[in-house]
Amino acid sequence: MARKKRVYKKGAKGSEYDAYHGTKEQRARRAKRNKDSKRAKCPKGQEAHHVKGKRKGKLSGPVKCVSKKKNRSIQPKRK
């Protein structure tokens, strides 16, 4: 079975951006992550790690800088 081609482009019919990334909720989450990264003053190549952050919900609690590889390996797998 052939895979369906993914459409990422913003504004394109059936795009992933419009379906998920462009929703108000997701845009607010992304803005919060960006704000926390700036607040933590992470150097290039590192990301903000929300120490007590939940998989869904608020990104509250302490923030520290870790490498992208480490930060993405400690996240729970999505189902």
PDB file of N, CA, C and O in Angstrom, chain B, residues numbered from 101:
ATOM      1  N   MET B 101       0.841  -1.170   0.000  1.00  0.00           N
ATOM      2  CA  MET B 101       0.000   0.000   0.000  1.00  0.00           C
ATOM      3  C   MET B 101       0.898   1.249   0.000  1.00  0.00           C
ATOM      4  O   MET B 101       1.780   1.379   0.849  1.00  0.00           O
ATOM      5  N   ALA B 102       0.681   2.127  -0.912  1.00  0.00           N
ATOM      6  CA  ALA B 102       1.495   3.340  -1.028  1.00  0.00           C
ATOM      7  C   ALA B 102       1.091   4.347   0.039  1.00  0.00           C
ATOM      8  O   ALA B 102      -0.083   4.487   0.380  1.00  0.00           O
ATOM      9  N   ARG B 103       2.083   5.035   0.549  1.00  0.00           N
ATOM     10  CA  ARG B 103       1.820   6.067   1.542  1.00  0.00           C
ATOM     11  C   ARG B 103       1.278   7.317   0.889  1.00  0.00           C
ATOM     12  O   ARG B 103       1.664   7.674  -0.225  1.00  0.00           O
ATOM     13  N   LYS B 104       0.380   7.978   1.593  1.00  0.00           N
ATOM     14  CA  LYS B 104      -0.177   9.229   1.113  1.00  0.00           C
ATOM     15  C   LYS B 104       0.861  10.327   1.312  1.00  0.00           C
ATOM     16  O   LYS B 104       1.483  10.405   2.372  1.00  0.00           O
ATOM     17  N   LYS B 105       1.050  11.160   0.323  1.00  0.00           N
ATOM     18  CA  LYS B 105       2.027  12.236   0.403  1.00  0.00           C
ATOM     19  C   LYS B 105       1.569  13.262   1.435  1.00  0.00           C
ATOM     20  O   LYS B 105       0.409  13.676   1.439  1.00  0.00           O
ATOM     21  N   ARG B 106       2.493  13.671   2.314  1.00  0.00           N
ATOM     22  CA  ARG B 106       2.170  14.631   3.360  1.00  0.00           C
ATOM     23  C   ARG B 106       2.231  16.052   2.818  1.00  0.00           C
ATOM     24  O   ARG B 106       3.094  16.391   2.007  1.00  0.00           O
ATOM     25  N   VAL B 107       1.297  16.875   3.283  1.00  0.00           N
ATOM     26  CA  VAL B 107       1.220  18.271   2.859  1.00  0.00           C
ATOM     27  C   VAL B 107       1.488  19.147   4.078  1.00  0.00           C
ATOM     28  O   VAL B 107       0.657  19.234   4.981  1.00  0.00           O
ATOM     29  N   TYR B 108       2.649  19.794   4.101  1.00  0.00           N
ATOM     30  CA  TYR B 108       3.035  20.610   5.238  1.00  0.00           C
ATOM     31  C   TYR B 108       2.688  22.085   5.043  1.00  0.00           C
ATOM     32  O   TYR B 108       2.440  22.800   6.015  1.00  0.00           O
ATOM     33  N   LYS B 109       2.671  22.529   3.820  1.00  0.00           N
ATOM     34  CA  LYS B 109       2.597  23.944   3.501  1.00  0.00           C
ATOM     35  C   LYS B 109       1.395  24.641   4.142  1.00  0.00           C
ATOM     36  O   LYS B 109       0.264  24.162   4.061  1.00  0.00           O
ATOM     37  N   LYS B 110       1.662  25.764   4.770  1.00  0.00           N
ATOM     38  CA  LYS B 110       0.621  26.550   5.422  1.00  0.00           C
ATOM     39  C   LYS B 110      -0.374  27.043   4.377  1.00  0.00           C
ATOM     40  O   LYS B 110       0.016  27.589   3.346  1.00  0.00           O
ATOM     41  N   GLY B 111      -1.651  26.847   4.650  1.00  0.00           N
ATOM     42  CA  GLY B 111      -2.691  27.320   3.754  1.00  0.00           C
ATOM     43  C   GLY B 111      -3.061  26.360   2.638  1.00  0.00           C
ATOM     44  O   GLY B 111      -4.066  26.564   1.957  1.00  0.00           O
ATOM     45  N   ALA B 112      -2.264  25.313   2.440  1.00  0.00           N
ATOM     46  CA  ALA B 112      -2.581  24.338   1.392  1.00  0.00           C
ATOM     47  C   ALA B 112      -3.749  23.475   1.846  1.00  0.00           C
ATOM     48  O   ALA B 112      -3.940  23.250   3.042  1.00  0.00           O
ATOM     49  N   LYS B 113      -4.513  23.005   0.902  1.00  0.00           N
ATOM     50  CA  LYS B 113      -5.687  22.192   1.208  1.00  0.00           C
ATOM     51  C   LYS B 113      -5.262  20.908   1.931  1.00  0.00           C
ATOM     52  O   LYS B 113      -4.433  20.146   1.433  1.00  0.00           O
ATOM     53  N   GLY B 114      -5.844  20.684   3.111  1.00  0.00           N
ATOM     54  CA  GLY B 114      -5.539  19.484   3.881  1.00  0.00           C
ATOM     55  C   GLY B 114      -4.157  19.480   4.507  1.00  0.00           C
ATOM     56  O   GLY B 114      -3.608  18.413   4.779  1.00  0.00           O
ATOM     57  N   SER B 115      -3.586  20.651   4.740  1.00  0.00           N
ATOM     58  CA  SER B 115      -2.222  20.702   5.269  1.00  0.00           C
ATOM     59  C   SER B 115      -2.175  20.358   6.752  1.00  0.00           C
ATOM     60  O   SER B 115      -3.155  20.534   7.476  1.00  0.00           O
ATOM     61  N   GLU B 116      -1.024  19.866   7.190  1.00  0.00           N
ATOM     62  CA  GLU B 116      -0.827  19.539   8.597  1.00  0.00           C
ATOM     63  C   GLU B 116      -0.835  20.807   9.445  1.00  0.00           C
ATOM     64  O   GLU B 116      -1.289  20.784  10.589  1.00  0.00           O
ATOM     65  N   TYR B 117      -0.344  21.893   8.902  1.00  0.00           N
ATOM     66  CA  TYR B 117      -0.319  23.142   9.663  1.00  0.00           C
ATOM     67  C   TYR B 117      -1.735  23.564  10.027  1.00  0.00           C
ATOM     68  O   TYR B 117      -2.017  23.877  11.184  1.00  0.00           O
ATOM     69  N   ASP B 118      -2.610  23.571   9.055  1.00  0.00           N
ATOM     70  CA  ASP B 118      -3.983  24.004   9.309  1.00  0.00           C
ATOM     71  C   ASP B 118      -4.724  23.030  10.230  1.00  0.00           C
ATOM     72  O   ASP B 118      -5.551  23.449  11.039  1.00  0.00           O
ATOM     73  N   ALA B 119      -4.428  21.737  10.106  1.00  0.00           N
ATOM     74  CA  ALA B 119      -5.131  20.736  10.885  1.00  0.00           C
ATOM     75  C   ALA B 119      -4.677  20.698  12.339  1.00  0.00           C
ATOM     76  O   ALA B 119      -5.488  20.432  13.226  1.00  0.00           O
ATOM     77  N   TYR B 120      -3.384  20.960  12.605  1.00  0.00           N
ATOM     78  CA  TYR B 120      -2.886  20.830  13.979  1.00  0.00           C
ATOM     79  C   TYR B 120      -2.035  22.013  14.412  1.00  0.00           C
ATOM     80  O   TYR B 120      -2.369  22.693  15.382  1.00  0.00           O
ATOM     81  N   HIS B 121      -0.956  22.262  13.717  1.00  0.00           N
ATOM     82  CA  HIS B 121       0.011  23.272  14.149  1.00  0.00           C
ATOM     83  C   HIS B 121      -0.548  24.686  14.139  1.00  0.00           C
ATOM     84  O   HIS B 121      -0.049  25.549  14.860  1.00  0.00           O
ATOM     85  N   GLY B 122      -1.557  24.934  13.349  1.00  0.00           N
ATOM     86  CA  GLY B 122      -2.122  26.267  13.258  1.00  0.00           C
ATOM     87  C   GLY B 122      -3.302  26.514  14.183  1.00  0.00           C
ATOM     88  O   GLY B 122      -3.876  27.603  14.174  1.00  0.00           O
ATOM     89  N   THR B 123      -3.676  25.513  14.985  1.00  0.00           N
ATOM     90  CA  THR B 123      -4.800  25.699  15.901  1.00  0.00           C
ATOM     91  C   THR B 123      -4.403  26.648  17.022  1.00  0.00           C
ATOM     92  O   THR B 123      -3.222  26.774  17.348  1.00  0.00           O
ATOM     93  N   LYS B 124      -5.395  27.316  17.612  1.00  0.00           N
ATOM     94  CA  LYS B 124      -5.120  28.271  18.687  1.00  0.00           C
ATOM     95  C   LYS B 124      -4.400  27.608  19.854  1.00  0.00           C
ATOM     96  O   LYS B 124      -3.462  28.174  20.414  1.00  0.00           O
ATOM     97  N   GLU B 125      -4.836  26.420  20.214  1.00  0.00           N
ATOM     98  CA  GLU B 125      -4.236  25.711  21.343  1.00  0.00           C
ATOM     99  C   GLU B 125      -2.760  25.406  21.093  1.00  0.00           C
ATOM    100  O   GLU B 125      -1.921  25.650  21.960  1.00  0.00           O
ATOM    101  N   GLN B 126      -2.444  24.879  19.923  1.00  0.00           N
ATOM    102  CA  GLN B 126      -1.063  24.502  19.619  1.00  0.00           C
ATOM    103  C   GLN B 126      -0.176  25.731  19.460  1.00  0.00           C
ATOM    104  O   GLN B 126       0.988  25.706  19.860  1.00  0.00           O
ATOM    105  N   ARG B 127      -0.707  26.803  18.884  1.00  0.00           N
ATOM    106  CA  ARG B 127       0.074  28.033  18.745  1.00  0.00           C
ATOM    107  C   ARG B 127       0.405  28.602  20.114  1.00  0.00           C
ATOM    108  O   ARG B 127       1.504  29.121  20.315  1.00  0.00           O
ATOM    109  N   ALA B 128      -0.527  28.515  21.062  1.00  0.00           N
ATOM    110  CA  ALA B 128      -0.287  28.997  22.420  1.00  0.00           C
ATOM    111  C   ALA B 128       0.773  28.147  23.113  1.00  0.00           C
ATOM    112  O   ALA B 128       1.626  28.682  23.821  1.00  0.00           O
ATOM    113  N   ARG B 129       0.728  26.821  22.916  1.00  0.00           N
ATOM    114  CA  ARG B 129       1.744  25.941  23.500  1.00  0.00           C
ATOM    115  C   ARG B 129       3.126  26.258  22.947  1.00  0.00           C
ATOM    116  O   ARG B 129       4.103  26.320  23.693  1.00  0.00           O
ATOM    117  N   ARG B 130       3.202  26.460  21.634  1.00  0.00           N
ATOM    118  CA  ARG B 130       4.493  26.760  21.006  1.00  0.00           C
ATOM    119  C   ARG B 130       5.040  28.089  21.515  1.00  0.00           C
ATOM    120  O   ARG B 130       6.241  28.217  21.755  1.00  0.00           O
ATOM    121  N   ALA B 131       4.161  29.080  21.681  1.00  0.00           N
ATOM    122  CA  ALA B 131       4.583  30.380  22.201  1.00  0.00           C
ATOM    123  C   ALA B 131       5.126  30.236  23.621  1.00  0.00           C
ATOM    124  O   ALA B 131       6.115  30.878  23.974  1.00  0.00           O
ATOM    125  N   LYS B 132       4.488  29.399  24.433  1.00  0.00           N
ATOM    126  CA  LYS B 132       4.943  29.166  25.809  1.00  0.00           C
ATOM    127  C   LYS B 132       6.307  28.497  25.810  1.00  0.00           C
ATOM    128  O   LYS B 132       7.180  28.877  26.590  1.00  0.00           O
ATOM    129  N   ARG B 133       6.504  27.503  24.946  1.00  0.00           N
ATOM    130  CA  ARG B 133       7.809  26.831  24.870  1.00  0.00           C
ATOM    131  C   ARG B 133       8.893  27.808  24.441  1.00  0.00           C
ATOM    132  O   ARG B 133       9.987  27.805  25.003  1.00  0.00           O
ATOM    133  N   ASN B 134       8.599  28.645  23.449  1.00  0.00           N
ATOM    134  CA  ASN B 134       9.578  29.631  22.987  1.00  0.00           C
ATOM    135  C   ASN B 134       9.914  30.629  24.083  1.00  0.00           C
ATOM    136  O   ASN B 134      11.076  30.991  24.261  1.00  0.00           O
ATOM    137  N   LYS B 135       8.904  31.073  24.816  1.00  0.00           N
ATOM    138  CA  LYS B 135       9.108  32.022  25.906  1.00  0.00           C
ATOM    139  C   LYS B 135       9.980  31.409  27.003  1.00  0.00           C
ATOM    140  O   LYS B 135      10.878  32.068  27.528  1.00  0.00           O
ATOM    141  N   ASP B 136       9.713  30.146  27.347  1.00  0.00           N
ATOM    142  CA  ASP B 136      10.503  29.473  28.365  1.00  0.00           C
ATOM    143  C   ASP B 136      11.946  29.265  27.921  1.00  0.00           C
ATOM    144  O   ASP B 136      12.864  29.347  28.737  1.00  0.00           O
ATOM    145  N   SER B 137      12.152  28.997  26.632  1.00  0.00           N
ATOM    146  CA  SER B 137      13.516  28.833  26.122  1.00  0.00           C
ATOM    147  C   SER B 137      14.297  30.130  26.250  1.00  0.00           C
ATOM    148  O   SER B 137      15.472  30.125  26.619  1.00  0.00           O
ATOM    149  N   LYS B 138      13.634  31.246  25.942  1.00  0.00           N
ATOM    150  CA  LYS B 138      14.298  32.544  26.074  1.00  0.00           C
ATOM    151  C   LYS B 138      14.574  32.873  27.530  1.00  0.00           C
ATOM    152  O   LYS B 138      15.624  33.424  27.860  1.00  0.00           O
ATOM    153  N   ARG B 139      13.626  32.533  28.406  1.00  0.00           N
ATOM    154  CA  ARG B 139      13.787  32.803  29.829  1.00  0.00           C
ATOM    155  C   ARG B 139      14.951  31.992  30.406  1.00  0.00           C
ATOM    156  O   ARG B 139      15.682  32.484  31.266  1.00  0.00           O
ATOM    157  N   ALA B 140      15.126  30.754  29.938  1.00  0.00           N
ATOM    158  CA  ALA B 140      16.196  29.893  30.415  1.00  0.00           C
ATOM    159  C   ALA B 140      17.543  30.280  29.804  1.00  0.00           C
ATOM    160  O   ALA B 140      18.587  29.819  30.267  1.00  0.00           O
ATOM    161  N   LYS B 141      17.528  31.125  28.764  1.00  0.00           N
ATOM    162  CA  LYS B 141      18.737  31.573  28.063  1.00  0.00           C
ATOM    163  C   LYS B 141      19.597  30.391  27.619  1.00  0.00           C
ATOM    164  O   LYS B 141      20.791  30.322  27.910  1.00  0.00           O
ATOM    165  N   CYS B 142      18.963  29.476  26.915  1.00  0.00           N
ATOM    166  CA  CYS B 142      19.658  28.290  26.429  1.00  0.00           C
ATOM    167  C   CYS B 142      20.583  28.645  25.268  1.00  0.00           C
ATOM    168  O   CYS B 142      20.181  29.362  24.351  1.00  0.00           O
ATOM    169  N   PRO B 143      21.813  28.150  25.302  1.00  0.00           N
ATOM    170  CA  PRO B 143      22.729  28.401  24.181  1.00  0.00           C
ATOM    171  C   PRO B 143      22.287  27.630  22.947  1.00  0.00           C
ATOM    172  O   PRO B 143      21.441  26.739  23.026  1.00  0.00           O
ATOM    173  N   LYS B 144      22.863  27.979  21.817  1.00  0.00           N
ATOM    174  CA  LYS B 144      22.513  27.328  20.554  1.00  0.00           C
ATOM    175  C   LYS B 144      22.796  25.825  20.647  1.00  0.00           C
ATOM    176  O   LYS B 144      23.832  25.403  21.161  1.00  0.00           O
ATOM    177  N   GLY B 145      21.862  25.041  20.144  1.00  0.00           N
ATOM    178  CA  GLY B 145      22.011  23.589  20.178  1.00  0.00           C
ATOM    179  C   GLY B 145      21.380  22.951  21.404  1.00  0.00           C
ATOM    180  O   GLY B 145      21.377  21.728  21.542  1.00  0.00           O
ATOM    181  N   GLN B 146      20.843  23.782  22.297  1.00  0.00           N
ATOM    182  CA  GLN B 146      20.180  23.254  23.483  1.00  0.00           C
ATOM    183  C   GLN B 146      18.741  23.735  23.535  1.00  0.00           C
ATOM    184  O   GLN B 146      18.373  24.723  22.899  1.00  0.00           O
ATOM    185  N   GLU B 147      17.928  23.011  24.313  1.00  0.00           N
ATOM    186  CA  GLU B 147      16.518  23.338  24.456  1.00  0.00           C
ATOM    187  C   GLU B 147      16.172  23.448  25.932  1.00  0.00           C
ATOM    188  O   GLU B 147      16.898  22.960  26.798  1.00  0.00           O
ATOM    189  N   ALA B 148      15.042  24.102  26.199  1.00  0.00           N
ATOM    190  CA  ALA B 148      14.546  24.191  27.561  1.00  0.00           C
ATOM    191  C   ALA B 148      13.868  22.873  27.917  1.00  0.00           C
ATOM    192  O   ALA B 148      13.042  22.359  27.162  1.00  0.00           O
ATOM    193  N   HIS B 149      14.227  22.340  29.070  1.00  0.00           N
ATOM    194  CA  HIS B 149      13.614  21.114  29.570  1.00  0.00           C
ATOM    195  C   HIS B 149      12.746  21.483  30.757  1.00  0.00           C
ATOM    196  O   HIS B 149      13.238  22.025  31.747  1.00  0.00           O
ATOM    197  N   HIS B 150      11.450  21.191  30.661  1.00  0.00           N
ATOM    198  CA  HIS B 150      10.522  21.469  31.753  1.00  0.00           C
ATOM    199  C   HIS B 150      10.605  20.294  32.716  1.00  0.00           C
ATOM    200  O   HIS B 150      10.069  19.218  32.451  1.00  0.00           O
ATOM    201  N   VAL B 151      11.281  20.514  33.830  1.00  0.00           N
ATOM    202  CA  VAL B 151      11.613  19.433  34.751  1.00  0.00           C
ATOM    203  C   VAL B 151      10.375  18.703  35.256  1.00  0.00           C
ATOM    204  O   VAL B 151      10.359  17.473  35.289  1.00  0.00           O
ATOM    205  N   LYS B 152       9.352  19.429  35.645  1.00  0.00           N
ATOM    206  CA  LYS B 152       8.150  18.780  36.164  1.00  0.00           C
ATOM    207  C   LYS B 152       6.971  18.953  35.215  1.00  0.00           C
ATOM    208  O   LYS B 152       5.817  18.930  35.644  1.00  0.00           O
ATOM    209  N   GLY B 153       7.254  19.126  33.943  1.00  0.00           N
ATOM    210  CA  GLY B 153       6.204  19.332  32.964  1.00  0.00           C
ATOM    211  C   GLY B 153       5.425  18.066  32.697  1.00  0.00           C
ATOM    212  O   GLY B 153       5.978  16.967  32.741  1.00  0.00           O
ATOM    213  N   LYS B 154       4.150  18.217  32.422  1.00  0.00           N
ATOM    214  CA  LYS B 154       3.301  17.084  32.105  1.00  0.00           C
ATOM    215  C   LYS B 154       3.226  16.940  30.586  1.00  0.00           C
ATOM    216  O   LYS B 154       3.466  17.901  29.855  1.00  0.00           O
ATOM    217  N   ARG B 155       2.899  15.760  30.121  1.00  0.00           N
ATOM    218  CA  ARG B 155       2.810  15.510  28.684  1.00  0.00           C
ATOM    219  C   ARG B 155       1.749  16.407  28.057  1.00  0.00           C
ATOM    220  O   ARG B 155       1.942  16.922  26.955  1.00  0.00           O
ATOM    221  N   LYS B 156       0.642  16.594  28.746  1.00  0.00           N
ATOM    222  CA  LYS B 156      -0.384  17.502  28.274  1.00  0.00           C
ATOM    223  C   LYS B 156      -0.716  18.446  29.411  1.00  0.00           C
ATOM    224  O   LYS B 156      -0.680  18.062  30.580  1.00  0.00           O
ATOM    225  N   GLY B 157      -1.028  19.639  29.079  1.00  0.00           N
ATOM    226  CA  GLY B 157      -1.396  20.593  30.113  1.00  0.00           C
ATOM    227  C   GLY B 157      -0.383  21.712  30.234  1.00  0.00           C
ATOM    228  O   GLY B 157       0.303  22.058  29.272  1.00  0.00           O
ATOM    229  N   LYS B 158      -0.300  22.268  31.420  1.00  0.00           N
ATOM    230  CA  LYS B 158       0.558  23.425  31.643  1.00  0.00           C
ATOM    231  C   LYS B 158       2.026  23.036  31.669  1.00  0.00           C
ATOM    232  O   LYS B 158       2.381  21.941  32.106  1.00  0.00           O
ATOM    233  N   LEU B 159       2.868  23.930  31.202  1.00  0.00           N
ATOM    234  CA  LEU B 159       4.312  23.727  31.226  1.00  0.00           C
ATOM    235  C   LEU B 159       4.891  24.511  32.403  1.00  0.00           C
ATOM    236  O   LEU B 159       5.746  25.379  32.224  1.00  0.00           O
ATOM    237  N   SER B 160       4.421  24.198  33.590  1.00  0.00           N
ATOM    238  CA  SER B 160       4.880  24.943  34.749  1.00  0.00           C
ATOM    239  C   SER B 160       6.067  24.242  35.387  1.00  0.00           C
ATOM    240  O   SER B 160       6.407  23.114  35.029  1.00  0.00           O
ATOM    241  N   GLY B 161       6.681  24.913  36.321  1.00  0.00           N
ATOM    242  CA  GLY B 161       7.795  24.327  37.043  1.00  0.00           C
ATOM    243  C   GLY B 161       9.117  24.839  36.536  1.00  0.00           C
ATOM    244  O   GLY B 161       9.176  25.668  35.628  1.00  0.00           O
ATOM    245  N   PRO B 162      10.193  24.327  37.141  1.00  0.00           N
ATOM    246  CA  PRO B 162      11.528  24.802  36.770  1.00  0.00           C
ATOM    247  C   PRO B 162      11.918  24.406  35.346  1.00  0.00           C
ATOM    248  O   PRO B 162      11.467  23.389  34.819  1.00  0.00           O
ATOM    249  N   VAL B 163      12.756  25.226  34.748  1.00  0.00           N
ATOM    250  CA  VAL B 163      13.231  24.995  33.391  1.00  0.00           C
ATOM    251  C   VAL B 163      14.751  24.982  33.423  1.00  0.00           C
ATOM    252  O   VAL B 163      15.366  25.846  34.047  1.00  0.00           O
ATOM    253  N   LYS B 164      15.365  24.000  32.748  1.00  0.00           N
ATOM    254  CA  LYS B 164      16.813  23.980  32.628  1.00  0.00           C
ATOM    255  C   LYS B 164      17.193  23.659  31.192  1.00  0.00           C
ATOM    256  O   LYS B 164      16.378  23.132  30.435  1.00  0.00           O
ATOM    257  N   CYS B 165      18.415  23.972  30.819  1.00  0.00           N
ATOM    258  CA  CYS B 165      18.888  23.754  29.456  1.00  0.00           C
ATOM    259  C   CYS B 165      19.555  22.382  29.345  1.00  0.00           C
ATOM    260  O   CYS B 165      20.407  22.021  30.156  1.00  0.00           O
ATOM    261  N   VAL B 166      19.152  21.637  28.336  1.00  0.00           N
ATOM    262  CA  VAL B 166      19.761  20.348  28.029  1.00  0.00           C
ATOM    263  C   VAL B 166      19.915  20.245  26.522  1.00  0.00           C
ATOM    264  O   VAL B 166      19.298  21.005  25.775  1.00  0.00           O
ATOM    265  N   SER B 167      20.744  19.298  26.073  1.00  0.00           N
ATOM    266  CA  SER B 167      20.923  19.129  24.632  1.00  0.00           C
ATOM    267  C   SER B 167      19.635  18.633  24.008  1.00  0.00           C
ATOM    268  O   SER B 167      18.810  18.013  24.679  1.00  0.00           O
ATOM    269  N   LYS B 168      19.462  18.905  22.716  1.00  0.00           N
ATOM    270  CA  LYS B 168      18.253  18.478  22.012  1.00  0.00           C
ATOM    271  C   LYS B 168      18.113  16.962  22.047  1.00  0.00           C
ATOM    272  O   LYS B 168      17.013  16.441  22.233  1.00  0.00           O
ATOM    273  N   LYS B 169      19.223  16.257  21.867  1.00  0.00           N
ATOM    274  CA  LYS B 169      19.191  14.802  21.857  1.00  0.00           C
ATOM    275  C   LYS B 169      18.711  14.265  23.203  1.00  0.00           C
ATOM    276  O   LYS B 169      17.867  13.370  23.245  1.00  0.00           O
ATOM    277  N   LYS B 170      19.233  14.795  24.284  1.00  0.00           N
ATOM    278  CA  LYS B 170      18.838  14.358  25.619  1.00  0.00           C
ATOM    279  C   LYS B 170      17.380  14.703  25.891  1.00  0.00           C
ATOM    280  O   LYS B 170      16.627  13.876  26.405  1.00  0.00           O
ATOM    281  N   ASN B 171      16.984  15.917  25.549  1.00  0.00           N
ATOM    282  CA  ASN B 171      15.623  16.376  25.828  1.00  0.00           C
ATOM    283  C   ASN B 171      14.592  15.538  25.088  1.00  0.00           C
ATOM    284  O   ASN B 171      13.537  15.227  25.642  1.00  0.00           O
ATOM    285  N   ARG B 172      14.874  15.178  23.875  1.00  0.00           N
ATOM    286  CA  ARG B 172      13.903  14.427  23.078  1.00  0.00           C
ATOM    287  C   ARG B 172      13.915  12.938  23.397  1.00  0.00           C
ATOM    288  O   ARG B 172      12.955  12.237  23.077  1.00  0.00           O
ATOM    289  N   SER B 173      14.979  12.440  24.021  1.00  0.00           N
ATOM    290  CA  SER B 173      15.020  11.038  24.381  1.00  0.00           C
ATOM    291  C   SER B 173      14.316  10.770  25.696  1.00  0.00           C
ATOM    292  O   SER B 173      13.911   9.634  25.945  1.00  0.00           O
ATOM    293  N   ILE B 174      14.155  11.774  26.548  1.00  0.00           N
ATOM    294  CA  ILE B 174      13.522  11.566  27.830  1.00  0.00           C
ATOM    295  C   ILE B 174      12.009  11.809  27.798  1.00  0.00           C
ATOM    296  O   ILE B 174      11.324  11.589  28.797  1.00  0.00           O
ATOM    297  N   GLN B 175      11.500  12.252  26.675  1.00  0.00           N
ATOM    298  CA  GLN B 175      10.069  12.489  26.539  1.00  0.00           C
ATOM    299  C   GLN B 175       9.343  11.152  26.381  1.00  0.00           C
ATOM    300  O   GLN B 175       9.876  10.233  25.759  1.00  0.00           O
ATOM    301  N   PRO B 176       8.130  11.033  26.939  1.00  0.00           N
ATOM    302  CA  PRO B 176       7.382   9.785  26.741  1.00  0.00           C
ATOM    303  C   PRO B 176       6.981   9.639  25.280  1.00  0.00           C
ATOM    304  O   PRO B 176       6.752  10.627  24.582  1.00  0.00           O
ATOM    305  N   LYS B 177       6.899   8.409  24.836  1.00  0.00           N
ATOM    306  CA  LYS B 177       6.528   8.129  23.446  1.00  0.00           C
ATOM    307  C   LYS B 177       5.042   8.418  23.235  1.00  0.00           C
ATOM    308  O   LYS B 177       4.217   8.124  24.100  1.00  0.00           O
ATOM    309  N   ARG B 178       4.717   8.980  22.111  1.00  0.00           N
ATOM    310  CA  ARG B 178       3.323   9.255  21.764  1.00  0.00           C
ATOM    311  C   ARG B 178       2.685   8.012  21.199  1.00  0.00           C
ATOM    312  O   ARG B 178       3.330   7.220  20.510  1.00  0.00           O
ATOM    313  N   LYS B 179       1.417   7.848  21.496  1.00  0.00           N
ATOM    314  CA  LYS B 179       0.718   6.650  20.998  1.00  0.00           C
ATOM    315  C   LYS B 179      -0.148   6.991  19.832  1.00  0.00           C
ATOM    316  O   LYS B 179      -0.813   6.115  19.279  1.00  0.00           O
TER     317      LYS B 179
END
